[in-house]
């Protein structure tokens, strides 16, 4: 059976800490290196990997992820290549999700994508631009193939919206700690803890926080109230050290170890 994100998070919580979740753009700086980077961060303490499917119009992504996605597209990374990356990393036993805008899934074929993702050992899909009430095709396909369905909430989400997202999600609810695009932040939103509490009260089994976490101190802060700590842009920046390669892999491994320590400190 595929390793689910929910199982990975539950195992981390049983160990007395939230899960550490890493976002990496598949195909950056090339496909082989992105696969190796995922294995490096898993070895350093990451519990769940989110592979970003590169997209030509990443309207919700910050400059680091946009630039990385452009490199991946130029290198020929498409949906098939992302599924190959998932398959290679799933052999580690970690939960591996795909995070993508919905257009590429629609173009690929929703049922076909769900079947191929399941066959690759993937855990499921994070869809930041897909609302639950518009996700009927994906929900049906995901349920048929036992895949996680991760939807997002944000500070502006009403209690009604939180309940809708909580009911539709499987694996976890992605709590965006602030409005706007992704990216590194010097400080986190003071309302993130309250949003997690509201999301859990609305019925979410697990709530994981992303957007802005970039260092040990921030990871520890979020670990104090979330079921999972999601880090994206900081990993992308580290992987790009000296153009990628060995230096980038060393940097991303060191960052993962630092963040893993921070996550543990947050529940100490």
N, C-alpha and C positions, 0 to 999 in steps of 0.2 A: 504494500500500500504506500501511496505517496505520503511524505512527511508533511503534515499540515502546520500552518503558522500557529493555530490555536494550541496544538500539542507542544510546539517548541516554547511558546510563551508560558504555558502551564508548567513545563519542566523547569524553566528559569524561576518562576515564582515559588515552586516547591523547594528550590535551592536558596530561597531567601532574597531574591533580587528580581527586578524586572528583566525582560529580554532586551538585548542589544540588537538593533535592526539596522542593516547597512543598505543604502541605496547606491548602486553602481550602474552607470550607463553601459549597457552591453555594446561591445565593439569599440570602446575607448580605452586606451589609444588605438587598440586593434582588438580583434575578437579573442585571440589567444591570451593576450595580456589581461583582458577583462575577466576571463575565466580564472586565470591564475590569481588575480587580485581577490576574487571572491573566495578562493580557497585559502589565501593568506589571511584574510580577515576572519574567516571561520576558525582557523587554527589559533588566532589571537584572542578569541572570545566572542565573536559575533554569533548570534543564534539564528537569525533569519536574514536572508539576502533578498533584496528587491532588485531585479534586473530591469533597468529602464529600456523600453523599446524606443529607439531614436525616431523622432518625428520632425517633420519639416516646419511645423508651426507651433512650437512649444510655448504657448502664451502664458502658462502658469509657472514656468521655470525661470530661475534667475540666470544671470550671465554665465556663471561657471558651467551649469548643466546645459544651457543652450549651446555654448561653444563645444562642449564635449559631444553633444548629440550631432552637431554639424560634422565633426571629425568622423564619428561613427558612420554617418550616412555617406560621407565621401569615401570611406573604406568599404562600402558595399554592404553594411549591416542592415538587414531587413528582418522580417518576422521569422523566416526560416532560420536565420543565423542566431536570433535571440533564443529560439527554442532549442537549438543545438547547445548554446551556452547553459541553458537551464538543465539540460540532460547531463552535461558534464559535471556541473556543480552538485546536482541532486545526489550523485553517487557518494558524496561525503556524508550523507545522512542529515544534512541541514535542510530546513524548509526553504524553498526557493519560490518566490513570487515574481510575477511580471507586473511592472507598473507602466501604464500607457494611457494615452488619450484613446478615445473609443474608435475613432475613424479607422485606424489600421486594423482593428479587430473586425469591424464591420466589412472592410474591404476584403480581408482574408476569408471571411465566412465565420460567423459566430460559433456554430456547432462544430465546424471543422477545427477552429482554434481550440475550443474546449477539449476536443478529443485529442488533438496533437499535444496540447500542454499536459494533459493527464498522462499520455504515453511517454512524454519526456521526463516524468517524475515531478512535475511542477506542483506547487501547493495551491495556486490560485492566481487571482488577478486583482490589482488595485486600479481603480478607474476614477481619477480625480475630476473628470468633466462629465461623468455620467450620474444622473439623478436616479434614485431607486424606482420612481414611478415611470421612468423611461427605459428601464433596464430589463424588461420582461424577457427578451430573447436571451440575454446573457444569463440572467438568473436561472432560467430553465435549463440552458446548456450546462451551466456550472453545477447545478444540482444533479443533473443526469450523470455527470462525471466526477462527483464528489470533490469539487473544487471550492476553495475559499473565495468569498466575494467581499472585498474590502471597499467600503464607501467612506467618504470624508464628511466631517463636520468642521465648522469654523466658529469663531467668536460671535458672529452674527446669527448663527442658527437658532431658531426658535425651539421651544420645548417640543412642539409638535414635530418639527423636522428631526430633532434628535431621536425621537421615538421611531420615526419612519426609518431612519438610517440604521438604528440599532436592530430593528426587526429584520431589515433586509440583509444585514451584514452577517458573514460567517468568517471566523478567524479572529478578526478584531475590527474595531472602528478606528480609522485614522483621524486623529485630532490635530487639526492645523492650529498651531499655537497663536497664529496671528493672521490677519488678512494680507493679501498681496502675494507676490511671487516668492519662490524659494530663494535661499541664500544664507550666507554667513551673517551672524548677528553678534554684537558685543554684549547684548543682554536679552533675556527672554521676556515674553509677555507676562505680566503679572497675573493675568486672568486665566492662564493655562490650567492651573490646578482646579479652579472653579469649573472650567469647561469639562474637564475630565469627570469631576463629581457629577455634573449635570448629565453627562453622557451615560455614566453608569446608572444613575437614578432613572434614566429613560429606558433602561433595559439592556444596555450593552454589556456583554459578558466580559469583554476585554477592551481597554482603551489605550492606544499607544500614541505618543506625542511626537510630532515632527515639525520641521521648518525652523531653522535657526540654530539647532544644537551643533556645537562645533568643538567643544573642549571638555576636559575632565570635570571642571566645576559645573558647567551647564548640565552635563550628563547626570551628575550627582543630584543637582537640583530637581530635574525632571523625574529622576528615579524615586524621589520621595513621594510622588503621588500617581505616577503612571504605571501601567502594566508593561509598557515597552518604550524604549527610547530610540527614536529614528534619527539617523544621521545620514545626510546626503552630500551637500555641497563641500563639506570639510573633507570627506573621503575623495571626492572628485579632484579637489585641489591637491591633496597629498599624492594621488596617483599620477598627476601631471608633473611631479617634481622632475626637473631636468629632462622633460619630454617623455616621461614614462620609463619603461624598462626596469632594470634592477633598482635604480634609485627610487623610482616611484613605488615599487613593490615594498621596498624597505620602509619607506615613509608611511605607506598605508597600513602596514603591519604594526608599526610603532603607534600610530594613532588609534588603531583598534584596541591595542593593549591598554593604552591610556584611558580610553573611553570605557572599556570593560572594568577597569579599576574604579572609575567614577561611578558607574552604575551600582557597583557593590557598596561603595561608600554611602550612597544615597539611602540605603536601607540598613546601614550599620546601627 
